[in-house]
Amino acid sequence: MGLMERLHNAMEDVVLQTVDKRMEKGDICDCENCRLDIMSIMLNRLPTHYAVSDAGALYGRVKAIDFQPHVDITIAMTEAIELVQQRPRHNL
Ligand SMILES: [Zn+2]
């Protein structure tokens, strides 16, 4: 495993989980493009939170569970959804 592969931005996990949960409501488009656009806007606005994967652990299984973000991810998500809904780039 390369050195950089063991570095993981735990904020990505939190954003993915938060967006997935929001999509369950079913009132906004959850196509791949809209989902990725929302996630990229959020990740560009939110601080990074790097963690080191334990050797031998599955990739990505870092201490994300212990990570309590000090920023309001819901607000970032609401703004990202608004932006994407104004200019959706749906999958064809
Ligand atoms: Zn879409």
PDB file of the backbone (N, CA, C, O) and the ligand in Angstrom, with CONECT records:
HET     ZN  A 101       1
ATOM      1  N   MET A   1       0.845  -1.194   0.000  1.00  0.00           N
ATOM      2  CA  MET A   1       0.000   0.000   0.000  1.00  0.00           C
ATOM      3  C   MET A   1       0.884   1.249   0.000  1.00  0.00           C
ATOM      4  O   MET A   1       1.759   1.399   0.853  1.00  0.00           O
ATOM      5  N   GLY A   2       0.649   2.138  -0.958  1.00  0.00           N
ATOM      6  CA  GLY A   2       1.440   3.362  -1.038  1.00  0.00           C
ATOM      7  C   GLY A   2       1.174   4.281   0.143  1.00  0.00           C
ATOM      8  O   GLY A   2       0.139   4.202   0.806  1.00  0.00           O
ATOM      9  N   LEU A   3       2.126   5.138   0.378  1.00  0.00           N
ATOM     10  CA  LEU A   3       2.027   6.044   1.521  1.00  0.00           C
ATOM     11  C   LEU A   3       0.759   6.893   1.463  1.00  0.00           C
ATOM     12  O   LEU A   3       0.028   6.995   2.449  1.00  0.00           O
ATOM     13  N   MET A   4       0.501   7.500   0.303  1.00  0.00           N
ATOM     14  CA  MET A   4      -0.643   8.398   0.198  1.00  0.00           C
ATOM     15  C   MET A   4      -1.975   7.648   0.260  1.00  0.00           C
ATOM     16  O   MET A   4      -3.004   8.208   0.639  1.00  0.00           O
ATOM     17  N   GLU A   5      -1.932   6.381  -0.117  1.00  0.00           N
ATOM     18  CA  GLU A   5      -3.181   5.597  -0.066  1.00  0.00           C
ATOM     19  C   GLU A   5      -3.643   5.386   1.362  1.00  0.00           C
ATOM     20  O   GLU A   5      -4.815   5.107   1.616  1.00  0.00           O
ATOM     21  N   ARG A   6      -2.723   5.520   2.278  1.00  0.00           N
ATOM     22  CA  ARG A   6      -3.108   5.351   3.684  1.00  0.00           C
ATOM     23  C   ARG A   6      -3.645   6.640   4.296  1.00  0.00           C
ATOM     24  O   ARG A   6      -4.153   6.645   5.417  1.00  0.00           O
ATOM     25  N   LEU A   7      -3.526   7.737   3.542  1.00  0.00           N
ATOM     26  CA  LEU A   7      -4.084   9.000   4.021  1.00  0.00           C
ATOM     27  C   LEU A   7      -5.507   9.123   3.494  1.00  0.00           C
ATOM     28  O   LEU A   7      -5.760   8.937   2.304  1.00  0.00           O
ATOM     29  N   HIS A   8      -6.405   9.431   4.373  1.00  0.00           N
ATOM     30  CA  HIS A   8      -7.806   9.473   3.969  1.00  0.00           C
ATOM     31  C   HIS A   8      -8.500  10.671   4.610  1.00  0.00           C
ATOM     32  O   HIS A   8      -8.359  10.916   5.808  1.00  0.00           O
ATOM     33  N   ASN A   9      -9.251  11.413   3.797  1.00  0.00           N
ATOM     34  CA  ASN A   9     -10.002  12.548   4.305  1.00  0.00           C
ATOM     35  C   ASN A   9     -11.332  12.051   4.879  1.00  0.00           C
ATOM     36  O   ASN A   9     -12.264  11.727   4.143  1.00  0.00           O
ATOM     37  N   ALA A  10     -11.390  12.000   6.195  1.00  0.00           N
ATOM     38  CA  ALA A  10     -12.577  11.460   6.860  1.00  0.00           C
ATOM     39  C   ALA A  10     -13.819  12.297   6.580  1.00  0.00           C
ATOM     40  O   ALA A  10     -14.943  11.813   6.718  1.00  0.00           O
ATOM     41  N   MET A  11     -13.617  13.556   6.188  1.00  0.00           N
ATOM     42  CA  MET A  11     -14.771  14.397   5.853  1.00  0.00           C
ATOM     43  C   MET A  11     -15.542  13.799   4.669  1.00  0.00           C
ATOM     44  O   MET A  11     -16.758  13.965   4.568  1.00  0.00           O
ATOM     45  N   GLU A  12     -14.826  13.102   3.775  1.00  0.00           N
ATOM     46  CA  GLU A  12     -15.487  12.469   2.626  1.00  0.00           C
ATOM     47  C   GLU A  12     -16.513  11.434   3.091  1.00  0.00           C
ATOM     48  O   GLU A  12     -17.610  11.350   2.541  1.00  0.00           O
ATOM     49  N   ASP A  13     -16.155  10.658   4.094  1.00  0.00           N
ATOM     50  CA  ASP A  13     -17.078   9.640   4.603  1.00  0.00           C
ATOM     51  C   ASP A  13     -18.323  10.293   5.198  1.00  0.00           C
ATOM     52  O   ASP A  13     -19.450   9.847   4.980  1.00  0.00           O
ATOM     53  N   VAL A  14     -18.082  11.364   5.958  1.00  0.00           N
ATOM     54  CA  VAL A  14     -19.192  12.040   6.628  1.00  0.00           C
ATOM     55  C   VAL A  14     -20.132  12.659   5.589  1.00  0.00           C
ATOM     56  O   VAL A  14     -21.354  12.569   5.712  1.00  0.00           O
ATOM     57  N   VAL A  15     -19.539  13.294   4.553  1.00  0.00           N
ATOM     58  CA  VAL A  15     -20.345  13.916   3.498  1.00  0.00           C
ATOM     59  C   VAL A  15     -21.139  12.844   2.743  1.00  0.00           C
ATOM     60  O   VAL A  15     -22.325  13.025   2.468  1.00  0.00           O
ATOM     61  N   LEU A  16     -20.484  11.735   2.411  1.00  0.00           N
ATOM     62  CA  LEU A  16     -21.167  10.647   1.687  1.00  0.00           C
ATOM     63  C   LEU A  16     -22.362  10.134   2.493  1.00  0.00           C
ATOM     64  O   LEU A  16     -23.459   9.976   1.957  1.00  0.00           O
ATOM     65  N   GLN A  17     -22.142   9.878   3.776  1.00  0.00           N
ATOM     66  CA  GLN A  17     -23.219   9.374   4.623  1.00  0.00           C
ATOM     67  C   GLN A  17     -24.358  10.379   4.740  1.00  0.00           C
ATOM     68  O   GLN A  17     -25.532  10.012   4.685  1.00  0.00           O
ATOM     69  N   THR A  18     -23.996  11.662   4.903  1.00  0.00           N
ATOM     70  CA  THR A  18     -25.014  12.696   5.078  1.00  0.00           C
ATOM     71  C   THR A  18     -25.843  12.860   3.809  1.00  0.00           C
ATOM     72  O   THR A  18     -27.064  13.000   3.876  1.00  0.00           O
ATOM     73  N   VAL A  19     -25.180  12.842   2.649  1.00  0.00           N
ATOM     74  CA  VAL A  19     -25.898  13.003   1.379  1.00  0.00           C
ATOM     75  C   VAL A  19     -26.774  11.771   1.111  1.00  0.00           C
ATOM     76  O   VAL A  19     -27.921  11.904   0.685  1.00  0.00           O
ATOM     77  N   ASP A  20     -26.233  10.582   1.361  1.00  0.00           N
ATOM     78  CA  ASP A  20     -27.004   9.350   1.159  1.00  0.00           C
ATOM     79  C   ASP A  20     -28.304   9.382   1.970  1.00  0.00           C
ATOM     80  O   ASP A  20     -29.374   9.020   1.480  1.00  0.00           O
ATOM     81  N   LYS A  21     -28.177   9.823   3.215  1.00  0.00           N
ATOM     82  CA  LYS A  21     -29.334   9.870   4.101  1.00  0.00           C
ATOM     83  C   LYS A  21     -30.371  10.878   3.575  1.00  0.00           C
ATOM     84  O   LYS A  21     -31.576  10.627   3.601  1.00  0.00           O
ATOM     85  N   ARG A  22     -29.865  12.017   3.102  1.00  0.00           N
ATOM     86  CA  ARG A  22     -30.749  13.066   2.586  1.00  0.00           C
ATOM     87  C   ARG A  22     -31.481  12.585   1.335  1.00  0.00           C
ATOM     88  O   ARG A  22     -32.653  12.908   1.137  1.00  0.00           O
ATOM     89  N   MET A  23     -30.793  11.814   0.491  1.00  0.00           N
ATOM     90  CA  MET A  23     -31.374  11.331  -0.759  1.00  0.00           C
ATOM     91  C   MET A  23     -32.541  10.366  -0.508  1.00  0.00           C
ATOM     92  O   MET A  23     -33.410  10.190  -1.362  1.00  0.00           O
ATOM     93  N   GLU A  24     -32.546   9.754   0.666  1.00  0.00           N
ATOM     94  CA  GLU A  24     -33.609   8.790   0.982  1.00  0.00           C
ATOM     95  C   GLU A  24     -34.981   9.447   1.016  1.00  0.00           C
ATOM     96  O   GLU A  24     -35.995   8.774   0.834  1.00  0.00           O
ATOM     97  N   LYS A  25     -35.022  10.751   1.245  1.00  0.00           N
ATOM     98  CA  LYS A  25     -36.298  11.466   1.254  1.00  0.00           C
ATOM     99  C   LYS A  25     -36.975  11.405  -0.098  1.00  0.00           C
ATOM    100  O   LYS A  25     -38.203  11.423  -0.187  1.00  0.00           O
ATOM    101  N   GLY A  26     -36.162  11.331  -1.174  1.00  0.00           N
ATOM    102  CA  GLY A  26     -36.707  11.140  -2.516  1.00  0.00           C
ATOM    103  C   GLY A  26     -37.247  12.388  -3.176  1.00  0.00           C
ATOM    104  O   GLY A  26     -37.889  12.292  -4.222  1.00  0.00           O
ATOM    105  N   ASP A  27     -37.008  13.570  -2.597  1.00  0.00           N
ATOM    106  CA  ASP A  27     -37.569  14.788  -3.183  1.00  0.00           C
ATOM    107  C   ASP A  27     -36.575  15.538  -4.055  1.00  0.00           C
ATOM    108  O   ASP A  27     -36.935  16.533  -4.684  1.00  0.00           O
ATOM    109  N   ILE A  28     -35.330  15.077  -4.104  1.00  0.00           N
ATOM    110  CA  ILE A  28     -34.369  15.694  -5.023  1.00  0.00           C
ATOM    111  C   ILE A  28     -33.713  14.596  -5.863  1.00  0.00           C
ATOM    112  O   ILE A  28     -33.681  13.424  -5.487  1.00  0.00           O
ATOM    113  N   CYS A  29     -33.180  15.034  -7.039  1.00  0.00           N
ATOM    114  CA  CYS A  29     -32.594  14.065  -7.960  1.00  0.00           C
ATOM    115  C   CYS A  29     -31.362  13.406  -7.328  1.00  0.00           C
ATOM    116  O   CYS A  29     -30.489  14.084  -6.786  1.00  0.00           O
ATOM    117  N   ASP A  30     -31.309  12.086  -7.407  1.00  0.00           N
ATOM    118  CA  ASP A  30     -30.161  11.377  -6.831  1.00  0.00           C
ATOM    119  C   ASP A  30     -29.340  10.666  -7.907  1.00  0.00           C
ATOM    120  O   ASP A  30     -28.686   9.659  -7.637  1.00  0.00           O
ATOM    121  N   CYS A  31     -29.381  11.214  -9.153  1.00  0.00           N
ATOM    122  CA  CYS A  31     -28.539  10.627 -10.196  1.00  0.00           C
ATOM    123  C   CYS A  31     -27.067  10.874  -9.835  1.00  0.00           C
ATOM    124  O   CYS A  31     -26.751  11.724  -9.002  1.00  0.00           O
ATOM    125  N   GLU A  32     -26.190  10.123 -10.471  1.00  0.00           N
ATOM    126  CA  GLU A  32     -24.774  10.173 -10.092  1.00  0.00           C
ATOM    127  C   GLU A  32     -24.191  11.577 -10.231  1.00  0.00           C
ATOM    128  O   GLU A  32     -23.449  12.026  -9.356  1.00  0.00           O
ATOM    129  N   ASN A  33     -24.519  12.279 -11.327  1.00  0.00           N
ATOM    130  CA  ASN A  33     -23.964  13.612 -11.543  1.00  0.00           C
ATOM    131  C   ASN A  33     -24.417  14.590 -10.465  1.00  0.00           C
ATOM    132  O   ASN A  33     -23.598  15.330  -9.920  1.00  0.00           O
ATOM    133  N   CYS A  34     -25.700  14.601 -10.154  1.00  0.00           N
ATOM    134  CA  CYS A  34     -26.208  15.521  -9.135  1.00  0.00           C
ATOM    135  C   CYS A  34     -25.594  15.189  -7.779  1.00  0.00           C
ATOM    136  O   CYS A  34     -25.199  16.081  -7.029  1.00  0.00           O
ATOM    137  N   ARG A  35     -25.519  13.896  -7.477  1.00  0.00           N
ATOM    138  CA  ARG A  35     -24.952  13.452  -6.206  1.00  0.00           C
ATOM    139  C   ARG A  35     -23.490  13.898  -6.078  1.00  0.00           C
ATOM    140  O   ARG A  35     -23.078  14.414  -5.039  1.00  0.00           O
ATOM    141  N   LEU A  36     -22.711  13.693  -7.153  1.00  0.00           N
ATOM    142  CA  LEU A  36     -21.297  14.070  -7.120  1.00  0.00           C
ATOM    143  C   LEU A  36     -21.125  15.577  -7.086  1.00  0.00           C
ATOM    144  O   LEU A  36     -20.226  16.079  -6.411  1.00  0.00           O
ATOM    145  N   ASP A  37     -21.974  16.313  -7.807  1.00  0.00           N
ATOM    146  CA  ASP A  37     -21.886  17.773  -7.778  1.00  0.00           C
ATOM    147  C   ASP A  37     -22.145  18.293  -6.364  1.00  0.00           C
ATOM    148  O   ASP A  37     -21.427  19.165  -5.874  1.00  0.00           O
ATOM    149  N   ILE A  38     -23.164  17.758  -5.721  1.00  0.00           N
ATOM    150  CA  ILE A  38     -23.493  18.174  -4.353  1.00  0.00           C
ATOM    151  C   ILE A  38     -22.314  17.861  -3.429  1.00  0.00           C
ATOM    152  O   ILE A  38     -21.922  18.691  -2.609  1.00  0.00           O
ATOM    153  N   MET A  39     -21.758  16.667  -3.567  1.00  0.00           N
ATOM    154  CA  MET A  39     -20.655  16.262  -2.694  1.00  0.00           C
ATOM    155  C   MET A  39     -19.394  17.094  -2.938  1.00  0.00           C
ATOM    156  O   MET A  39     -18.683  17.434  -1.992  1.00  0.00           O
ATOM    157  N   SER A  40     -19.117  17.420  -4.191  1.00  0.00           N
ATOM    158  CA  SER A  40     -17.894  18.196  -4.454  1.00  0.00           C
ATOM    159  C   SER A  40     -18.026  19.620  -3.927  1.00  0.00           C
ATOM    160  O   SER A  40     -17.065  20.175  -3.393  1.00  0.00           O
ATOM    161  N   ILE A  41     -19.209  20.216  -4.073  1.00  0.00           N
ATOM    162  CA  ILE A  41     -19.420  21.567  -3.525  1.00  0.00           C
ATOM    163  C   ILE A  41     -19.230  21.541  -2.009  1.00  0.00           C
ATOM    164  O   ILE A  41     -18.562  22.405  -1.441  1.00  0.00           O
ATOM    165  N   MET A  42     -19.819  20.548  -1.370  1.00  0.00           N
ATOM    166  CA  MET A  42     -19.696  20.440   0.090  1.00  0.00           C
ATOM    167  C   MET A  42     -18.244  20.260   0.511  1.00  0.00           C
ATOM    168  O   MET A  42     -17.775  20.920   1.437  1.00  0.00           O
ATOM    169  N   LEU A  43     -17.532  19.361  -0.174  1.00  0.00           N
ATOM    170  CA  LEU A  43     -16.149  19.061   0.228  1.00  0.00           C
ATOM    171  C   LEU A  43     -15.219  20.237  -0.018  1.00  0.00           C
ATOM    172  O   LEU A  43     -14.221  20.398   0.684  1.00  0.00           O
ATOM    173  N   ASN A  44     -15.538  21.064  -1.014  1.00  0.00           N
ATOM    174  CA  ASN A  44     -14.714  22.249  -1.245  1.00  0.00           C
ATOM    175  C   ASN A  44     -14.944  23.315  -0.184  1.00  0.00           C
ATOM    176  O   ASN A  44     -14.079  24.159   0.055  1.00  0.00           O
ATOM    177  N   ARG A  45     -16.093  23.277   0.441  1.00  0.00           N
ATOM    178  CA  ARG A  45     -16.402  24.296   1.445  1.00  0.00           C
ATOM    179  C   ARG A  45     -16.052  23.864   2.854  1.00  0.00           C
ATOM    180  O   ARG A  45     -15.720  24.693   3.702  1.00  0.00           O
ATOM    181  N   LEU A  46     -16.125  22.583   3.100  1.00  0.00           N
ATOM    182  CA  LEU A  46     -15.889  22.076   4.451  1.00  0.00           C
ATOM    183  C   LEU A  46     -14.389  21.841   4.661  1.00  0.00           C
ATOM    184  O   LEU A  46     -13.661  21.587   3.702  1.00  0.00           O
ATOM    185  N   PRO A  47     -13.937  21.924   5.889  1.00  0.00           N
ATOM    186  CA  PRO A  47     -12.510  21.646   6.149  1.00  0.00           C
ATOM    187  C   PRO A  47     -12.208  20.166   5.928  1.00  0.00           C
ATOM    188  O   PRO A  47     -13.081  19.308   6.067  1.00  0.00           O
ATOM    189  N   THR A  48     -10.969  19.891   5.586  1.00  0.00           N
ATOM    190  CA  THR A  48     -10.565  18.494   5.470  1.00  0.00           C
ATOM    191  C   THR A  48     -10.297  17.942   6.859  1.00  0.00           C
ATOM    192  O   THR A  48     -10.063  18.694   7.805  1.00  0.00           O
ATOM    193  N   HIS A  49     -10.333  16.637   6.971  1.00  0.00           N
ATOM    194  CA  HIS A  49     -10.008  16.001   8.252  1.00  0.00           C
ATOM    195  C   HIS A  49      -9.282  14.693   7.947  1.00  0.00           C
ATOM    196  O   HIS A  49      -9.879  13.618   7.888  1.00  0.00           O
ATOM    197  N   TYR A  50      -7.977  14.828   7.757  1.00  0.00           N
ATOM    198  CA  TYR A  50      -7.209  13.651   7.361  1.00  0.00           C
ATOM    199  C   TYR A  50      -6.965  12.706   8.522  1.00  0.00           C
ATOM    200  O   TYR A  50      -6.723  13.112   9.659  1.00  0.00           O
ATOM    201  N   ALA A  51      -7.041  11.435   8.185  1.00  0.00           N
ATOM    202  CA  ALA A  51      -6.745  10.395   9.160  1.00  0.00           C
ATOM    203  C   ALA A  51      -5.895   9.342   8.466  1.00  0.00           C
ATOM    204  O   ALA A  51      -5.911   9.226   7.240  1.00  0.00           O
ATOM    205  N   VAL A  52      -5.172   8.594   9.238  1.00  0.00           N
ATOM    206  CA  VAL A  52      -4.308   7.538   8.695  1.00  0.00           C
ATOM    207  C   VAL A  52      -5.006   6.197   8.862  1.00  0.00           C
ATOM    208  O   VAL A  52      -5.404   5.814   9.962  1.00  0.00           O
ATOM    209  N   SER A  53      -5.145   5.487   7.735  1.00  0.00           N
ATOM    210  CA  SER A  53      -5.727   4.148   7.802  1.00  0.00           C
ATOM    211  C   SER A  53      -4.770   3.236   8.560  1.00  0.00           C
ATOM    212  O   SER A  53      -3.552   3.313   8.394  1.00  0.00           O
ATOM    213  N   ASP A  54      -5.339   2.377   9.391  1.00  0.00           N
ATOM    214  CA  ASP A  54      -4.503   1.402  10.082  1.00  0.00           C
ATOM    215  C   ASP A  54      -4.010   0.378   9.072  1.00  0.00           C
ATOM    216  O   ASP A  54      -4.760  -0.049   8.194  1.00  0.00           O
ATOM    217  N   ALA A  55      -2.760  -0.011   9.198  1.00  0.00           N
ATOM    218  CA  ALA A  55      -2.220  -1.055   8.331  1.00  0.00           C
ATOM    219  C   ALA A  55      -3.044  -2.319   8.546  1.00  0.00           C
ATOM    220  O   ALA A  55      -3.337  -2.696   9.681  1.00  0.00           O
ATOM    221  N   GLY A  56      -3.411  -2.966   7.454  1.00  0.00           N
ATOM    222  CA  GLY A  56      -4.193  -4.196   7.565  1.00  0.00           C
ATOM    223  C   GLY A  56      -5.685  -3.960   7.594  1.00  0.00           C
ATOM    224  O   GLY A  56      -6.467  -4.874   7.331  1.00  0.00           O
ATOM    225  N   ALA A  57      -6.088  -2.744   7.909  1.00  0.00           N
ATOM    226  CA  ALA A  57      -7.523  -2.457   7.913  1.00  0.00           C
ATOM    227  C   ALA A  57      -7.987  -2.242   6.485  1.00  0.00           C
ATOM    228  O   ALA A  57      -7.189  -1.901   5.611  1.00  0.00           O
ATOM    229  N   LEU A  58      -9.267  -2.440   6.247  1.00  0.00           N
ATOM    230  CA  LEU A  58      -9.816  -2.203   4.922  1.00  0.00           C
ATOM    231  C   LEU A  58      -9.634  -0.752   4.566  1.00  0.00           C
ATOM    232  O   LEU A  58      -9.714   0.127   5.425  1.00  0.00           O
ATOM    233  N   TYR A  59      -9.392  -0.504   3.307  1.00  0.00           N
ATOM    234  CA  TYR A  59      -9.202   0.866   2.867  1.00  0.00           C
ATOM    235  C   TYR A  59     -10.380   1.746   3.256  1.00  0.00           C
ATOM    236  O   TYR A  59     -11.542   1.375   3.089  1.00  0.00           O
ATOM    237  N   GLY A  60     -10.057   2.891   3.766  1.00  0.00           N
ATOM    238  CA  GLY A  60     -11.113   3.829   4.120  1.00  0.00           C
ATOM    239  C   GLY A  60     -11.661   3.638   5.507  1.00  0.00           C
ATOM    240  O   GLY A  60     -12.371   4.500   6.023  1.00  0.00           O
ATOM    241  N   ARG A  61     -11.339   2.516   6.117  1.00  0.00           N
ATOM    242  CA  ARG A  61     -11.859   2.309   7.472  1.00  0.00           C
ATOM    243  C   ARG A  61     -10.939   2.989   8.468  1.00  0.00           C
ATOM    244  O   ARG A  61     -10.150   2.350   9.165  1.00  0.00           O
ATOM    245  N   VAL A  62     -11.065   4.284   8.508  1.00  0.00           N
ATOM    246  CA  VAL A  62     -10.244   5.074   9.419  1.00  0.00           C
ATOM    247  C   VAL A  62     -11.094   5.412  10.634  1.00  0.00           C
ATOM    248  O   VAL A  62     -12.173   4.855  10.829  1.00  0.00           O
ATOM    249  N   LYS A  63     -10.604   6.307  11.422  1.00  0.00           N
ATOM    250  CA  LYS A  63     -11.344   6.637  12.631  1.00  0.00           C
ATOM    251  C   LYS A  63     -12.431   7.665  12.361  1.00  0.00           C
ATOM    252  O   LYS A  63     -12.667   8.565  13.168  1.00  0.00           O
ATOM    253  N   ALA A  64     -13.080   7.522  11.233  1.00  0.00           N
ATOM    254  CA  ALA A  64     -14.121   8.466  10.860  1.00  0.00           C
ATOM    255  C   ALA A  64     -15.268   8.438  11.854  1.00  0.00           C
ATOM    256  O   ALA A  64     -15.951   9.441  12.058  1.00  0.00           O
ATOM    257  N   ILE A  65     -15.473   7.296  12.463  1.00  0.00           N
ATOM    258  CA  ILE A  65     -16.590   7.133  13.397  1.00  0.00           C
ATOM    259  C   ILE A  65     -16.401   8.035  14.620  1.00  0.00           C
ATOM    260  O   ILE A  65     -17.366   8.553  15.180  1.00  0.00           O
ATOM    261  N   ASP A  66     -15.133   8.211  15.024  1.00  0.00           N
ATOM    262  CA  ASP A  66     -14.848   9.037  16.196  1.00  0.00           C
ATOM    263  C   ASP A  66     -14.834  10.527  15.867  1.00  0.00           C
ATOM    264  O   ASP A  66     -14.770  11.381  16.751  1.00  0.00           O
ATOM    265  N   PHE A  67     -14.895  10.806  14.579  1.00  0.00           N
ATOM    266  CA  PHE A  67     -14.728  12.176  14.116  1.00  0.00           C
ATOM    267  C   PHE A  67     -16.045  12.941  14.242  1.00  0.00           C
ATOM    268  O   PHE A  67     -17.031  12.620  13.578  1.00  0.00           O
ATOM    269  N   GLN A  68     -16.041  13.944  15.093  1.00  0.00           N
ATOM    270  CA  GLN A  68     -17.227  14.781  15.272  1.00  0.00           C
ATOM    271  C   GLN A  68     -16.949  16.137  14.626  1.00  0.00           C
ATOM    272  O   GLN A  68     -16.231  16.955  15.200  1.00  0.00           O
ATOM    273  N   PRO A  69     -17.504  16.385  13.447  1.00  0.00           N
ATOM    274  CA  PRO A  69     -17.221  17.649  12.764  1.00  0.00           C
ATOM    275  C   PRO A  69     -17.678  18.842  13.585  1.00  0.00           C
ATOM    276  O   PRO A  69     -18.732  18.814  14.220  1.00  0.00           O
ATOM    277  N   HIS A  70     -16.857  19.900  13.561  1.00  0.00           N
ATOM    278  CA  HIS A  70     -17.201  21.112  14.300  1.00  0.00           C
ATOM    279  C   HIS A  70     -17.876  22.133  13.395  1.00  0.00           C
ATOM    280  O   HIS A  70     -18.050  23.287  13.784  1.00  0.00           O
ATOM    281  N   VAL A  71     -18.252  21.721  12.205  1.00  0.00           N
ATOM    282  CA  VAL A  71     -18.913  22.621  11.281  1.00  0.00           C
ATOM    283  C   VAL A  71     -20.287  22.048  10.949  1.00  0.00           C
ATOM    284  O   VAL A  71     -20.542  20.856  11.125  1.00  0.00           O
ATOM    285  N   ASP A  72     -21.157  22.920  10.467  1.00  0.00           N
ATOM    286  CA  ASP A  72     -22.504  22.452  10.177  1.00  0.00           C
ATOM    287  C   ASP A  72     -22.590  21.876   8.768  1.00  0.00           C
ATOM    288  O   ASP A  72     -22.700  22.609   7.784  1.00  0.00           O
ATOM    289  N   ILE A  73     -22.539  20.579   8.695  1.00  0.00           N
ATOM    290  CA  ILE A  73     -22.563  19.881   7.418  1.00  0.00           C
ATOM    291  C   ILE A  73     -23.940  20.002   6.767  1.00  0.00           C
ATOM    292  O   ILE A  73     -24.057  20.034   5.542  1.00  0.00           O
ATOM    293  N   THR A  74     -24.975  20.067   7.595  1.00  0.00           N
ATOM    294  CA  THR A  74     -26.327  20.178   7.052  1.00  0.00           C
ATOM    295  C   THR A  74     -26.510  21.490   6.304  1.00  0.00           C
ATOM    296  O   THR A  74     -27.149  21.529   5.252  1.00  0.00           O
ATOM    297  N   ILE A  75     -25.943  22.571   6.851  1.00  0.00           N
ATOM    298  CA  ILE A  75     -26.046  23.865   6.175  1.00  0.00           C
ATOM    299  C   ILE A  75     -25.294  23.823   4.848  1.00  0.00           C
ATOM    300  O   ILE A  75     -25.803  24.286   3.828  1.00  0.00           O
ATOM    301  N   ALA A  76     -24.087  23.269   4.861  1.00  0.00           N
ATOM    302  CA  ALA A  76     -23.308  23.137   3.623  1.00  0.00           C
ATOM    303  C   ALA A  76     -24.075  22.310   2.593  1.00  0.00           C
ATOM    304  O   ALA A  76     -24.046  22.614   1.401  1.00  0.00           O
ATOM    305  N   MET A  77     -24.756  21.270   3.053  1.00  0.00           N
ATOM    306  CA  MET A  77     -25.506  20.408   2.142  1.00  0.00           C
ATOM    307  C   MET A  77     -26.715  21.148   1.557  1.00  0.00           C
ATOM    308  O   MET A  77     -26.988  21.049   0.360  1.00  0.00           O
ATOM    309  N   THR A  78     -27.427  21.879   2.397  1.00  0.00           N
ATOM    310  CA  THR A  78     -28.595  22.622   1.924  1.00  0.00           C
ATOM    311  C   THR A  78     -28.200  23.606   0.827  1.00  0.00           C
ATOM    312  O   THR A  78     -28.889  23.732  -0.185  1.00  0.00           O
ATOM    313  N   GLU A  79     -27.072  24.309   1.041  1.00  0.00           N
ATOM    314  CA  GLU A  79     -26.606  25.266   0.038  1.00  0.00           C
ATOM    315  C   GLU A  79     -26.165  24.556  -1.239  1.00  0.00           C
ATOM    316  O   GLU A  79     -26.440  25.037  -2.338  1.00  0.00           O
ATOM    317  N   ALA A  80     -25.497  23.439  -1.110  1.00  0.00           N
ATOM    318  CA  ALA A  80     -25.033  22.673  -2.277  1.00  0.00           C
ATOM    319  C   ALA A  80     -26.222  22.150  -3.083  1.00  0.00           C
ATOM    320  O   ALA A  80     -26.201  22.182  -4.314  1.00  0.00           O
ATOM    321  N   ILE A  81     -27.250  21.672  -2.398  1.00  0.00           N
ATOM    322  CA  ILE A  81     -28.441  21.151  -3.085  1.00  0.00           C
ATOM    323  C   ILE A  81     -29.121  22.271  -3.872  1.00  0.00           C
ATOM    324  O   ILE A  81     -29.546  22.074  -5.010  1.00  0.00           O
ATOM    325  N   GLU A  82     -29.217  23.457  -3.247  1.00  0.00           N
ATOM    326  CA  GLU A  82     -29.823  24.597  -3.934  1.00  0.00           C
ATOM    327  C   GLU A  82     -29.079  24.926  -5.218  1.00  0.00           C
ATOM    328  O   GLU A  82     -29.689  25.126  -6.268  1.00  0.00           O
ATOM    329  N   LEU A  83     -27.750  24.980  -5.123  1.00  0.00           N
ATOM    330  CA  LEU A  83     -26.923  25.291  -6.294  1.00  0.00           C
ATOM    331  C   LEU A  83     -27.119  24.262  -7.402  1.00  0.00           C
ATOM    332  O   LEU A  83     -27.280  24.622  -8.568  1.00  0.00           O
ATOM    333  N   VAL A  84     -27.106  23.001  -7.042  1.00  0.00           N
ATOM    334  CA  VAL A  84     -27.201  21.936  -8.050  1.00  0.00           C
ATOM    335  C   VAL A  84     -28.608  21.904  -8.662  1.00  0.00           C
ATOM    336  O   VAL A  84     -28.767  21.619  -9.849  1.00  0.00           O
ATOM    337  N   GLN A  85     -29.600  22.193  -7.863  1.00  0.00           N
ATOM    338  CA  GLN A  85     -30.969  22.184  -8.394  1.00  0.00           C
ATOM    339  C   GLN A  85     -31.193  23.341  -9.363  1.00  0.00           C
ATOM    340  O   GLN A  85     -32.016  23.256 -10.274  1.00  0.00           O
ATOM    341  N   GLN A  86     -30.432  24.440  -9.146  1.00  0.00           N
ATOM    342  CA  GLN A  86     -30.541  25.563 -10.089  1.00  0.00           C
ATOM    343  C   GLN A  86     -29.942  25.202 -11.443  1.00  0.00           C
ATOM    344  O   GLN A  86     -30.445  25.612 -12.489  1.00  0.00           O
ATOM    345  N   ARG A  87     -28.865  24.431 -11.406  1.00  0.00           N
ATOM    346  CA  ARG A  87     -28.174  24.030 -12.634  1.00  0.00           C
ATOM    347  C   ARG A  87     -27.863  22.547 -12.630  1.00  0.00           C
ATOM    348  O   ARG A  87     -26.697  22.163 -12.532  1.00  0.00           O
ATOM    349  N   PRO A  88     -28.852  21.726 -12.732  1.00  0.00           N
ATOM    350  CA  PRO A  88     -28.585  20.284 -12.669  1.00  0.00           C
ATOM    351  C   PRO A  88     -27.865  19.783 -13.923  1.00  0.00           C
ATOM    352  O   PRO A  88     -28.106  20.271 -15.028  1.00  0.00           O
ATOM    353  N   ARG A  89     -26.997  18.822 -13.738  1.00  0.00           N
ATOM    354  CA  ARG A  89     -26.304  18.174 -14.857  1.00  0.00           C
ATOM    355  C   ARG A  89     -26.622  16.692 -14.786  1.00  0.00           C
ATOM    356  O   ARG A  89     -25.740  15.859 -14.578  1.00  0.00           O
ATOM    357  N   HIS A  90     -27.893  16.380 -14.963  1.00  0.00           N
ATOM    358  CA  HIS A  90     -28.352  14.999 -14.796  1.00  0.00           C
ATOM    359  C   HIS A  90     -27.631  14.043 -15.739  1.00  0.00           C
ATOM    360  O   HIS A  90     -27.171  14.429 -16.814  1.00  0.00           O
ATOM    361  N   ASN A  91     -27.546  12.795 -15.311  1.00  0.00           N
ATOM    362  CA  ASN A  91     -27.029  11.753 -16.197  1.00  0.00           C
ATOM    363  C   ASN A  91     -27.960  11.650 -17.404  1.00  0.00           C
ATOM    364  O   ASN A  91     -29.180  11.752 -17.278  1.00  0.00           O
ATOM    365  N   LEU A  92     -27.361  11.449 -18.564  1.00  0.00           N
ATOM    366  CA  LEU A  92     -28.195  11.317 -19.761  1.00  0.00           C
ATOM    367  C   LEU A  92     -28.747   9.899 -19.851  1.00  0.00           C
ATOM    368  O   LEU A  92     -29.476   9.580 -20.790  1.00  0.00           O
TER     369      LEU A  92
HETATM  370 ZN    ZN A 101     -29.734  14.524 -11.544  1.00  0.00          ZN2+
END
